[in-house]
Amino acid sequence: MTEINNILLDNSHRPFAIPPGQWQFYQEWNNALFLHWKVPFDSLRQFVPQKFKLDTFAGDCYVSLVAFTMQNIRPRHFPAIKFISDFHEVNVRTYIDNDNKKGVYFLNIEAEKYISALIAKTLSGLPYEKADIKRAHRTYHSRNNIKNFRLDTTFEVSTKLFDKTPLVTWLTERYCLYLESNNMAFRYDIHHKEWEIKKVDIQELELYYKIDNIILSDLNPYLVHYSDGVKVLAWAKQPIRPVQHTT
């Protein structure tokens, strides 16, 4: 519990308070490669439920692809079961700000293992699906043959941390997840220590993700960076009041 207490006590970086009540799940998001694109507001607005207010930075909307390894995911008071709890993941997300709580909304989530994707989708309601994913020390390969999504990349990571710019902070320091289910809006609160970010040199990149009319390709992501990871506490989902009017 000392490690959990250290995570909870390290909270000065949060933009809003840790939620009341007990956390319900522990998980680790390790060796994370972030790729970010600017996307048109109108294209994103058509796909993201109107219940959620799109967040912008300097007037721009962003969609990000995050390729990482999920490890040690487990419910409170239970141990992790490695063949379920450890898997590679690729998610595509955008950014929401409902009631001044900046979070993310997942456009797509892929997991390496079918059983992990099934359990995660069943328990969380998030849009997990199976993909063929392999990674090595500095490579990441993913194929979603049903949707024809692909990611192939080779990269090198700096050994030094760098000071986050306001944009990088805006993109990474998000402490809730938004979800629409059965025509209702929900929020999962999360907490972790502040992301430590490293520069990354992308040596090879081939990717294609088409979600509605948003296309992410290997043509010049606006921004890329890397993190060794964070240890995450997650609370149970809570129904929230939808945004009544968005522009």
Secondary structure, DSSP 4 states (H G I P E B T S, - for coil): -HHHHHHHH--TT-SSPPPSS---EEEEEEEEEEEEEEE-HHHHHHHS-TTSPBP-BTTBEEEEEEEEEEEEEEETTS---HHHH-EEEEEEEEEEEETTEEEEEEEEEEES-HHHHHHHHHHH---EEE-EEEEETTEEEEEETTTTEEEEEEEEEEEEE-PPPHHHHHHH---EEEEEETTEEEEEEEE-PPPP-EEEEEEEEEEEEEETTEEEESS--SEEEEEEEEEEEEPPPEE-PPPS---
